[in-house]
Amino acid sequence: MEGVVVLPRHLDWGPERRYHLDKIVDARLMYMRVIRESATPDDLRRFLNASLLRKLWPQLVLPPRVRALWLDRFPELQRQAA
């Protein structure tokens, strides 16, 4: 993936909300923020890409409950992490 994403304030209230998806560190940080802060499925659909999520999943630092809920809903992420 490449390109620049600017997250809206309800997902990232910091001064720099711009993420360069071709930089793995930026992509990882953006995905962690979107997963933790999204209140609606629309945010998830808008900002997450399934293939990039599968690639980044093993490296995402998420609260245990959030990770467990995502793995319950998307068991293919567990297979990706294995």
N, C-alpha and C positions, 0 to 999 in steps of 0.2 A: 504494500500500500504506500501511497505517497500523497502529498498534499498537506495543506494546513487547515486545521479545524479550530475554530474559536467557540469555546463552550459558553452558553448563556450563564448569566449570574446565578440562576437557581441551581446550577450544577457546580459552578466554580466561582467563588466569590473573591478569589485572589486578584492581585493587580495584573498578573500576566495569565490570560486565559487561552493563549494560543499554543497549539500543539502541532509539531511537525511529525506527521505519521511515518516519514522515512527514517526518523531517528527512533530507535527501539526504546530508549529511555522515555521519550515524550509519549510514544504510543502506549507504553505500559502504564504510565502515570494517568493519562487520559482515560484509559479503560477502567482503571481502579476507581477513579473519581466518578465516572458515569455509572458504574455498577453500584457503588455505595450511595450516591446522591439522587439517582433517578426516582421520581415519585410516580411516574406513569410508564406504561409500555411504549408510548410514543417516543419518549427520550431514548429508550434502549434501541428501538428500531432506527431512529434517526442517526445515532452516533456510534453504534456498534456494527461491525462487519463480522459475520459468522466465521469466515476462514481466518481472519486476523485474531479473533477471540480464541479460536482453537489453538492457534500458534502461541499466543501470549499466556493462555490459562495457567500453565505450570509455574509461571514467573510472577503472577499477580499476588500481591499481599492483600488479603481480604480477611475480615473478621470471620471466625470459624462458622458462625451461624449463617452468614451470607454465602460462604463457600458451600456449605451443606445444602442450603436451599437451592442454589444454582445446580449443584450436582444431582439433586433429586429431580429437578425439572429437565435438565439436559445431561443425561448419563453419558453421552458421547464425549463430554469434557473429561470425565474420569478416564475413559479409554485413551484420550489424548495425553493425559498426564502420566500414564503408565509407561 
